[in-house]
Amino acid sequence: MKINSVKHLRLWAVATLWLLAVSAWAQERAEQIRERLLDRELSSVIVVAHRADWRNFPENSLAAIQSAIDMGVDMVELDLQRTRDGKLILMHDDTLDRTTTGRGKVGEWTLDSIRTLYLKNGCGIRTRHRVPTLEEALRLARGKVMINLDKADRYFDQVYELLEKTGTTRQIVMKGSRPAAEVRALYGKYLDRVIYMPVVNLDKPGAREQVEAFVRAMQPAAFELLYARDDNPLPRQLARSLRGKSLIWYNLLWDTLAGGHDDDRALSAPDREYGCLVDSLGCRILQTDRPAFLLDYLRRRGLHE
């Protein structure tokens, strides 16, 4: 009996140490990604999975988040909506029809009623997955990956309460197109922990001045830059002027977000699509709908671990 007790005690001790090591590694990984995001001289590329791994699991689902973490992405982009009873859930649309088995506006359903629905996959087929709350997603991602919360600015005080509750305040990236002074007025008390990233459309008048104003006022960690046509001179100019000041984020989701460069074209010519943004336009953050393919490309080039 004593021998068995000693064996059980040893097994328990080993299991406890293993769990502590895994937890420490997860926390360390999230902090390492954050440090890279704040490194103005970053030479590698940060990969953002748009709505997590939605090609293999329903968008904004816990399974999609876990799959993105497992493949090694640095950040997941997640969308927020609020239910009739004031609960925050993961969902892109303000209606349930496209992504769930329900119908109607999210704001007309309570959380309990939404819990009865199933998520649909990218082909519109019902799955076994349910709609997660923001809190559930934060607990899953804690310490493992950075999180870009889209549409969070509408109720950020409520969001921040959940970030503090789950210990994830340092993992959050928030984006928006408000002027720098307005950002400071609205979110100033959060900016020592939450990373704010301005979104600037380079096709609009005054775009360069908008970028320069943000650099003077806040020197943000990064800018999300948008432009539709490759003959716009600003992307190349900003690649030079922002070097050492702020990182540059481009979206690969469709061809009007980054001068015609996108994920689908990259399947046949990754150097022309991904390579151009990284090598010629100084991009160090790429948001993608094909995270596994992009990671493979970057790893082959030594631009991702």
C-alpha positions in Angstrom: 0.0 0.0 0.0 2.8 2.4 0.9 4.5 1.7 -2.5 1.3 2.5 -4.4 0.9 5.6 -2.3 4.4 6.8 -3.2 3.9 6.0 -6.9 0.6 8.0 -6.9 2.3 10.9 -5.1 5.1 10.9 -7.6 2.6 10.8 -10.5 0.7 13.6 -9.0 3.8 15.7 -8.6 5.0 15.1 -12.1 1.5 15.9 -13.5 1.4 19.1 -11.4 4.8 20.2 -12.6 3.9 19.5 -16.2 0.7 21.6 -15.9 2.6 24.4 -14.3 5.2 24.3 -17.1 2.6 24.4 -19.8 0.8 27.3 -18.1 4.1 29.2 -17.8 4.9 28.5 -21.5 1.5 29.8 -22.5 1.8 33.0 -20.5 5.3 33.5 -21.8 4.2 33.0 -25.5 1.5 35.7 -25.2 4.0 38.1 -23.7 6.6 37.3 -26.4 4.1 38.1 -29.1 3.2 41.4 -27.4 6.9 42.3 -27.2 7.2 41.6 -31.0 4.2 43.8 -31.7 5.8 46.6 -29.7 9.2 46.2 -31.4 9.5 49.0 -34.0 12.5 47.3 -35.6 10.7 43.9 -36.0 12.2 41.8 -38.8 9.8 38.8 -38.6 6.1 38.9 -39.5 3.1 38.7 -37.2 0.3 36.5 -38.5 -3.4 37.4 -37.7 -6.1 34.8 -38.4 -9.2 36.6 -39.6 -12.2 35.3 -37.5 -9.7 32.6 -36.4 -9.5 29.4 -38.5 -12.8 29.7 -40.2 -11.9 27.5 -43.1 -11.8 24.5 -40.9 -14.3 25.5 -38.2 -17.2 28.0 -37.9 -16.0 31.6 -37.8 -15.6 33.1 -34.4 -16.0 29.7 -32.7 -14.0 28.3 -29.8 -12.8 25.5 -32.1 -11.6 28.0 -34.7 -9.7 29.9 -32.0 -8.0 26.7 -30.7 -7.1 25.6 -34.2 -5.5 28.9 -34.9 -3.5 28.7 -31.7 -2.4 25.2 -32.4 -1.1 26.1 -35.9 1.0 28.9 -34.4 -0.7 32.2 -35.4 0.2 35.2 -33.3 -3.2 36.9 -33.2 -6.8 36.1 -33.8 -9.3 38.7 -35.0 -12.7 38.3 -33.3 -16.0 40.1 -33.8 -18.4 41.2 -31.0 -22.1 41.7 -30.8 -24.3 42.2 -27.7 -27.5 40.3 -26.9 -30.8 41.7 -25.7 -29.9 41.1 -22.1 -26.5 42.8 -22.5 -24.1 39.8 -22.9 -21.2 40.0 -25.3 -20.9 37.2 -27.8 -18.6 36.4 -30.7 -20.4 37.2 -34.0 -19.6 39.3 -37.0 -23.0 40.2 -38.3 -25.7 42.0 -36.4 -28.1 39.3 -37.5 -28.1 35.5 -36.8 -29.1 34.3 -40.2 -25.7 33.8 -42.0 -23.7 32.1 -39.3 -26.3 30.3 -37.1 -29.5 28.3 -37.3 -31.4 31.2 -35.9 -33.0 34.2 -37.6 -33.3 37.9 -36.8 -31.2 40.5 -35.0 -28.7 39.5 -32.3 -30.0 42.4 -30.1 -33.5 40.9 -30.1 -32.3 37.5 -28.6 -31.2 36.8 -25.0 -28.0 34.8 -24.4 -30.0 31.8 -23.2 -32.0 31.7 -26.4 -28.8 32.1 -28.6 -27.3 29.2 -26.6 -29.9 26.9 -28.3 -28.6 27.7 -31.8 -25.9 25.9 -33.8 -23.2 27.7 -35.7 -22.9 27.2 -39.5 -19.6 26.6 -41.3 -18.3 28.6 -44.3 -20.6 26.7 -46.7 -23.7 27.5 -44.6 -24.0 24.0 -43.2 -25.1 23.4 -39.6 -22.4 22.2 -37.3 -22.2 20.9 -33.7 -20.6 24.1 -32.5 -22.4 26.8 -30.4 -22.1 30.6 -30.2 -19.4 31.5 -27.6 -19.4 34.4 -25.2 -16.5 36.8 -25.2 -15.6 35.6 -21.7 -15.4 32.0 -22.9 -13.1 33.1 -25.8 -10.9 35.1 -23.5 -10.4 32.2 -21.1 -9.5 29.9 -23.9 -7.0 32.3 -25.4 -5.5 33.5 -22.1 -1.7 33.6 -22.3 -1.6 31.8 -25.7 -2.3 34.4 -28.4 -3.0 38.1 -29.0 -6.6 39.1 -29.7 -7.9 41.8 -32.0 -11.4 42.6 -30.9 -13.4 44.1 -33.8 -16.4 46.3 -33.1 -15.3 46.5 -29.4 -15.3 50.3 -29.2 -19.1 50.4 -29.0 -19.0 49.1 -25.5 -15.4 49.0 -24.4 -16.0 49.7 -20.7 -18.0 46.5 -20.5 -15.3 44.7 -22.6 -12.5 45.9 -20.3 -14.3 44.5 -17.2 -14.1 41.1 -18.8 -10.5 41.6 -19.7 -9.6 42.3 -16.1 -11.8 39.4 -14.9 -10.0 36.9 -17.2 -6.5 38.4 -16.9 -6.2 39.2 -20.6 -5.8 43.0 -20.7 -2.3 42.8 -22.1 -3.4 40.5 -25.0 -5.8 42.9 -26.6 -5.4 45.0 -29.8 -8.1 47.5 -30.5 -8.4 49.3 -33.8 -10.4 52.3 -35.1 -10.4 55.3 -37.4 -11.1 58.0 -34.9 -8.7 61.0 -34.7 -5.8 60.8 -32.1 -7.3 63.4 -29.7 -10.6 61.5 -29.7 -8.9 58.2 -29.0 -7.1 59.7 -26.0 -10.3 61.2 -24.7 -12.3 58.0 -25.0 -9.7 55.3 -24.2 -6.8 57.0 -22.5 -7.2 55.1 -19.2 -6.8 51.8 -21.1 -3.9 52.6 -23.3 -1.1 51.5 -20.9 -2.4 47.9 -21.3 -4.5 47.6 -24.4 -2.7 48.3 -27.7 -4.6 50.8 -29.9 -4.0 50.7 -33.7 -5.3 53.4 -36.0 -6.9 52.4 -39.3 -6.1 54.7 -42.2 -7.5 54.5 -45.7 -4.6 55.7 -48.0 -7.0 56.4 -50.9 -8.8 59.2 -49.0 -7.6 62.8 -49.0 -5.4 63.8 -46.0 -4.3 60.2 -45.3 -0.6 61.0 -44.9 -1.4 63.9 -42.6 -3.6 61.6 -40.5 -0.7 59.1 -40.1 1.7 61.9 -39.2 -0.7 63.3 -36.6 -1.0 59.9 -34.9 2.8 59.5 -34.9 3.2 62.8 -33.2 0.4 62.3 -30.7 0.7 58.6 -29.8 3.4 56.9 -31.8 1.2 53.8 -32.1 2.7 50.3 -32.2 1.3 49.8 -35.7 -1.0 51.2 -38.4 -3.6 49.3 -40.4 -3.3 50.7 -43.8 -5.8 50.3 -46.6 -5.5 51.0 -50.3 -7.3 49.7 -53.4 -4.9 50.3 -56.3 -1.2 49.5 -56.5 -0.4 52.8 -58.3 -1.0 54.7 -55.0 2.4 56.1 -54.0 1.6 56.4 -50.3 2.3 52.8 -49.3 5.9 53.0 -50.5 6.4 56.4 -48.9 5.1 55.3 -45.6 7.2 52.1 -45.7 10.2 54.5 -45.4 8.8 57.2 -43.1 7.3 54.7 -40.6 10.4 52.6 -40.3 11.5 52.5 -36.7 8.4 54.4 -35.6 5.4 52.1 -36.1 4.8 48.7 -37.7 2.5 48.3 -40.7 -0.5 46.0 -40.9 -2.1 44.9 -44.3 -5.1 42.8 -44.9 -5.1 39.9 -47.4 -8.8 39.1 -47.3 -9.8 40.5 -50.7 -8.1 42.4 -53.5 -9.2 45.9 -52.7 -7.6 46.1 -49.2 -3.9 46.0 -50.1 -3.4 47.2 -53.7 -4.7 44.0 -55.4 -2.6 41.6 -53.2 -4.7 38.9 -51.5 -4.7 35.4 -50.2 -6.3 33.7 -53.2 -3.7 35.1 -55.6 -1.0 34.1 -53.2 -1.9 30.4 -53.7 -0.2 30.5 -57.1 2.3 33.3 -56.5 3.1 33.8 -52.8 6.3 35.9 -53.5 4.4 38.3 -55.7 1.5 38.7 -53.1 2.9 38.2 -49.6 6.5 38.9 -50.6 5.7 42.3 -52.1 3.9 43.5 -49.0 6.7 42.3 -46.7 9.8 43.2 -48.8 8.7 46.3 -50.7 6.1 47.8 -48.4 7.6 47.1 -45.1 4.6 45.1 -43.8 5.2 43.2 -40.5 1.6 42.3 -39.7 -0.5 40.3 -42.1 -4.2 39.5 -41.5 -5.2 36.4 -43.5 -8.0 34.0 -44.3 -5.4 31.3 -45.1 -3.2 31.2 -41.9 -1.7 27.8 -42.5 -0.6 28.6 -46.0 0.8 32.0 -44.9 2.7 30.5 -41.9 4.2 27.9 -44.2 5.4 30.5 -46.6 6.9 32.7 -43.8 8.6 29.8 -42.1 10.3 28.7 -45.3 11.7 32.3 -45.6 12.8 32.4 -42.0 10.2 35.1 -41.2 8.2 33.2 -38.6 9.1 30.6 -35.9 
